[in-house]
Amino acid sequence: MKLRSLLFVPGDSERKFAHASNCGADALILDLEDSVTPAQKAFARDHVAKLIDRRNTRNWRLLVRVNALDTGLTLVDLVAVVRPGVDAVMVPKANGAVDIERIGHYLDALEAKAGMPQGAVKIVVVATETAKAMFALCAYTPAHPRLVALTWGAEDLSAALGATDNKEPDGAWTFPYQVARAQCLFAASAADVTPIDTIFVDFRDPEGLERDCRRSRRDGFTGRMAIHPDQVATINRCYAPSEAEIEHARKIVAAFDANPGAGTLGVDGKMVDIPHLKAARKTLASI
């Protein structure tokens, strides 16, 4: 599942959904959680179910962010949205793999009821939004069969910790949130699922978004969540390999294919080894 750009869309807004549908995102996250007020939850749930049922031709994945397990609304959300046309659910404020196991059981039953193949609905986890979650990141390995990606969030974690801010004056994350970001990246890599970076909140700052996306991709994230359609093109560009990177990756793969017993080789005047080969294959797989 290609998850380079994932755009949040409030589940109760037809206008925002229509605008988002043609923005070029790899996935839309129809939100039943934080962007929907308690008074609008039932309407949003029904609206999202109708959007899924349209089954019109689309070139993006459809995800639904359900409400957290401690709200008592998760199962109600899942009953409404698990139907042909939904690709994955996003689980917020997860406390660890035990929560994913529970939701996996819900999905087993609901897929059977809907006549869907078992395992059709995948899971994306927001893995760092509670203090307890920070001590459970290793539990995602080995990955649940439905788990396709881990991402992280700073705002709910800030609330959980009682922080007055999570950014330095220059816009950099303060230390606890640097830890959360790094640990999410490590956990996703260990579980061999997609690491997705968190939102960049200032959608009126495209230059800042681009700088942050390039740092993010440099560190190992392969996609990012967005809160505005105007962010999508920048995210897509920054997380896509350049032509030079693709060409270099092809040279590395070709060199090792031509020398199957080699552990190190020279490519473009530099020594490369097996880690470089693995990275090259990942680059080519992302095209």
C-alpha positions in Angstrom: 0.0 0.0 0.0 1.6 3.3 -1.2 1.4 5.8 1.7 3.5 8.7 0.8 1.0 11.5 1.3 -2.1 11.0 3.6 -4.5 13.9 3.9 -6.9 14.3 6.8 -10.5 15.1 5.8 -13.2 15.8 8.5 -15.8 13.1 8.2 -18.7 15.5 8.4 -17.7 17.8 5.5 -18.8 17.0 2.0 -17.2 20.2 0.7 -13.8 19.3 2.1 -14.0 15.7 0.8 -14.8 17.0 -2.7 -11.9 19.3 -2.6 -9.5 16.7 -1.2 -10.5 14.0 -3.7 -8.6 15.6 -6.6 -5.5 16.9 -4.7 -3.1 14.1 -5.7 -2.8 12.5 -2.2 -2.0 8.8 -2.0 -4.6 8.4 0.7 -7.4 10.3 2.3 -8.0 9.8 6.0 -11.7 10.4 6.6 -11.7 11.5 10.2 -14.2 10.5 12.9 -12.0 11.6 15.7 -10.5 15.0 16.6 -11.8 17.1 13.7 -15.4 16.1 14.5 -17.2 17.5 17.5 -19.1 15.2 19.8 -22.4 16.5 18.5 -21.4 15.6 15.0 -20.0 12.1 15.6 -23.2 10.2 14.5 -23.6 12.4 11.4 -20.0 12.0 10.5 -20.1 8.2 10.9 -23.1 8.0 8.5 -21.6 10.4 6.1 -18.3 8.5 5.9 -20.2 5.2 5.3 -22.0 6.8 2.4 -18.8 8.1 0.9 -17.3 4.6 1.1 -20.4 3.2 -0.6 -20.1 5.5 -3.6 -17.3 3.2 -4.9 -16.5 5.7 -7.6 -13.3 5.3 -9.5 -10.4 6.8 -7.5 -6.7 6.7 -7.6 -6.2 7.1 -3.8 -6.6 4.8 -0.8 -9.5 5.4 1.6 -8.6 5.3 5.3 -10.9 6.1 8.3 -9.5 7.4 11.6 -11.8 5.9 14.2 -12.2 7.2 17.7 -9.8 5.8 20.4 -10.7 2.7 22.3 -11.1 4.6 25.6 -14.0 6.6 24.2 -16.3 3.7 23.8 -17.0 4.7 20.2 -14.4 2.5 18.3 -16.6 -0.5 17.7 -19.6 1.7 16.7 -17.3 3.5 14.2 -16.0 0.2 12.8 -19.5 -1.3 12.4 -20.4 1.7 10.3 -17.3 1.9 8.1 -16.1 -1.7 7.6 -17.5 -2.3 4.1 -16.2 -2.8 0.6 -14.3 0.3 -0.4 -12.4 1.0 2.8 -8.7 0.2 2.6 -7.6 0.7 6.2 -8.5 2.2 9.6 -6.2 4.5 11.5 -6.1 3.8 15.2 -5.4 6.9 17.4 -4.0 6.9 21.0 -3.1 3.2 20.8 -1.3 2.0 23.9 0.4 -0.9 22.1 0.0 -4.0 20.1 -2.6 -5.4 22.4 -5.0 -2.7 21.2 -4.3 -3.7 17.6 -5.0 -7.3 18.4 -8.4 -6.3 19.8 -9.3 -4.2 16.8 -8.1 -7.0 14.5 -10.7 -9.3 16.1 -13.4 -6.7 15.5 -12.3 -6.5 11.9 -12.4 -10.3 11.5 -16.0 -10.4 12.5 -17.1 -7.3 10.6 -15.4 -8.3 7.3 -17.2 -11.7 7.5 -20.5 -9.9 8.0 -19.8 -7.6 5.1 -18.7 -10.5 2.8 -15.2 -9.1 2.5 -12.0 -11.2 2.4 -10.4 -11.6 5.8 -7.5 -9.2 6.2 -8.8 -6.8 3.5 -8.9 -3.9 5.9 -5.4 -2.9 7.0 -4.4 -0.9 10.1 -2.3 2.2 10.5 -1.4 3.1 14.1 -0.7 6.5 15.7 1.8 5.0 18.1 3.0 7.8 20.4 0.0 9.7 21.7 0.0 8.4 25.2 2.8 8.1 27.8 2.0 4.3 28.1 2.4 3.9 24.4 6.0 5.1 24.5 6.9 2.0 26.6 5.1 -0.4 24.2 6.6 0.5 20.8 8.7 -2.7 20.7 5.4 -4.8 20.9 4.6 -4.0 17.3 7.3 -6.5 16.3 6.5 -9.0 14.9 3.8 -7.0 13.1 0.1 -7.9 13.3 -0.9 -9.2 9.8 -3.1 -6.1 9.2 -0.5 -3.6 10.3 0.9 -1.6 7.4 2.2 1.6 9.0 3.1 3.4 12.2 3.0 7.2 12.6 3.4 9.5 15.6 1.7 12.5 17.1 2.9 15.3 19.3 -0.3 17.2 20.3 -2.0 14.4 22.3 1.3 13.4 23.8 1.8 17.0 24.9 -1.6 16.9 26.6 -0.8 13.6 28.3 2.5 14.9 29.6 1.1 18.3 30.7 3.6 20.1 28.5 3.2 23.9 27.9 4.8 23.6 24.5 6.4 20.9 22.3 8.5 23.2 20.1 11.7 25.2 20.6 11.7 29.0 19.6 13.3 28.0 16.3 10.5 25.5 15.6 12.4 22.3 16.4 10.8 19.7 18.5 11.7 19.7 22.2 13.6 16.7 23.5 10.6 14.5 24.5 9.0 14.8 21.1 12.3 14.1 19.3 12.4 10.9 21.3 8.8 10.0 20.2 9.6 10.7 16.6 12.8 8.6 16.6 11.2 5.8 18.5 8.3 5.6 16.0 10.8 5.4 13.2 12.7 2.6 14.9 9.5 0.7 15.7 8.3 0.9 12.2 11.6 -0.3 10.8 11.7 -3.2 13.3 8.2 -4.2 12.4 9.0 -3.8 8.6 6.0 -1.4 8.1 5.8 2.0 6.6 7.1 4.9 8.8 4.9 8.0 8.4 5.9 11.4 9.8 3.4 13.5 11.7 1.7 16.6 10.4 3.3 20.0 9.7 0.8 22.3 11.3 1.5 25.6 9.5 -0.1 24.9 6.1 0.7 28.5 5.1 4.5 27.8 5.2 5.3 25.7 2.1 9.1 26.5 2.5 9.1 25.2 6.1 7.1 22.2 5.1 9.6 21.4 2.3 12.6 21.8 4.6 11.0 19.5 7.3 10.0 16.9 4.7 13.5 16.7 3.3 14.9 16.2 6.8 12.2 13.6 7.5 13.0 11.6 4.4 16.8 11.9 5.1 16.1 10.3 8.5 14.1 7.4 7.0 10.4 8.4 7.0 8.8 7.5 3.6 5.6 9.4 3.9 3.8 12.2 5.8 0.3 13.2 6.9 -1.2 16.4 5.8 -3.9 18.7 7.1 -4.5 20.8 3.9 -4.6 19.9 0.2 -2.0 22.6 -0.5 0.6 20.5 1.4 0.1 17.4 -0.8 2.2 18.3 -3.8 5.2 19.3 -1.6 5.0 16.0 0.3 4.7 13.9 -2.8 7.8 15.7 -4.3 9.9 15.5 -1.2 9.3 11.8 -0.5 9.8 10.6 -4.0 13.3 9.6 -5.1 14.9 11.9 -7.6 16.0 10.7 -11.0 19.6 10.7 -9.9 18.7 8.5 -6.9 16.8 6.1 -9.1 19.6 5.9 -11.6 22.2 5.3 -8.8 20.0 2.6 -7.3 19.7 0.9 -10.6 23.5 0.9 -11.0 23.9 -0.7 -7.5 21.4 -3.4 -8.2 22.8 -4.1 -11.6 26.4 -4.3 -10.2 25.4 -6.9 -7.6 23.3 -8.8 -10.1 26.3 -9.1 -12.3 28.5 -10.2 -9.4 26.2 -12.4 -7.2 29.0 -13.6 -4.9 30.3 -10.1 -4.1 30.0 -8.4 -0.7 31.4 -5.1 -1.8 31.7 -3.4 -5.2 32.7 -0.1 -6.7 29.9 2.0 -8.2 30.6 5.5 -9.6 34.0 5.5 -7.9 32.7 4.6 -4.4 32.5 1.4 -2.4 29.1 0.0 -1.8 28.1 -3.1 0.2 25.0 -5.1 1.1 23.3 -2.3 3.1 23.6 -0.1 0.1 22.0 -2.8 -2.0 19.1 -3.1 0.4 18.6 0.7 0.3 18.8 0.7 -3.5 16.1 -2.0 -3.7 13.9 0.0 -1.4 14.3 3.1 -3.6 13.3 1.2 -6.7 10.3 -0.4 -4.9 9.0 3.1 -4.1 8.8 4.3 -7.7 
